[in-house]
Amino acid sequence: MTALSVKNLAKTFTMHLRDGVVLPVVDNVTFDVQPGECVVLGGPSGAGKSSILKMVYGNYGVDAGTIVLRHHGEPVDLASADPRTVLTLRRDSIGYVSQFLRTVPRVSALDVVAEPLVIRGVERERAQGRARDLLARLNLPERLWSLPPATFSGGEQQRVNIARGFITAHPVLLLDEPTASLDATNRAVVVAMIAEKKAAGVAQLGIFHDEEVREQVADRILDVTAFAPRIVA
Ligand SMILES: Nc1ncnc2c1ncn2[C@@H]1O[C@H](COP(=O)(O)OP(=O)(O)OP(=O)(O)O)[C@@H](O)[C@H]1O
């Protein structure tokens, strides 16, 4: 049973402040991700990797195509879902580790990480216990756990973000450069965490510029240049 099925996605940006200049980015994007598989989007800078990931999470609308995933056992097309359905898909079925943490003032790192579980009804103490385990594993110094992450370093913020993204058991997980700001030790931790998600049957789709990490996590590399729009002369 396919976990994520993307068919014929197309995306064009219209630059309204530039006389409506139209920028076709990708066309006919078609691929599947199976449970337990990690597919990596590859291709040169500007090929459309981030745009595809943002479409799959519903951050960018699509011009055409479908993004089907299982939601409580039923196939749902995220591309045509209403905003409320997109929110429940994100709560229960599709997770996303963005490159940068969106910090909320006054909320401690521990609560930032625990929040996705609390939202899903897990008791706060238990959710914080899981958050502690993850932050310890990612070597975030314990003295930082009770502080809001706004002043943390890039790599510290990224680790909070990874812990937050990995704490839930979403069957589909999107990873946007989760190791970009990390040192070798923590990169290895994240590689191990991705392997554990695979073993748990999670379907992962990600962008990894670090070649070594990419080789370690990818079951398949999808060359995004295959989806370049054909320029009509
Ligand atoms: N919001 C946007 N508005 C206009 N153009 C955009 C927008 N987002 C992306 N683009 C354009 O779409 C193209 C693909 O960008 P995208 O970020 O998806 O590429 P990428 O393969 O992820 O690149 P990189 O590896 O450098 O991150 C680029 O030409 C970019 O300028």
The ligand as an ORCA input file, in Angstrom:
! r2SCAN-3c Opt
* xyz 0 1
  N       7.524     31.823     -3.828
  C       8.159     31.899     -5.020
  N       7.883     32.893     -5.894
  C       8.499     32.959     -7.078
  N       9.411     32.073     -7.521
  C       9.718     31.074     -6.710
  C       9.127     30.917     -5.403
  N       9.633     29.799     -4.825
  C      10.508     29.289     -5.708
  N      10.564     30.034     -6.834
  C      11.386     29.774     -8.023
  O      11.193     28.434     -8.398
  C      12.421     27.826     -8.811
  C      12.667     26.578     -7.988
  O      12.980     26.953     -6.649
  P      13.155     25.872     -5.482
  O      13.434     26.621     -4.234
  O      12.003     24.943     -5.490
  O      14.465     25.107     -5.998
  P      15.420     24.071     -5.243
  O      15.667     22.957     -6.203
  O      14.830     23.711     -3.934
  O      16.716     24.942     -5.058
  P      17.876     24.918     -3.912
  O      18.582     23.605     -4.037
  O      18.729     26.076     -4.286
  O      17.181     25.117     -2.581
  C      13.492     28.883     -8.661
  O      13.747     29.432     -9.929
  C      12.861     29.910     -7.738
  O      13.320     31.198     -8.020
*
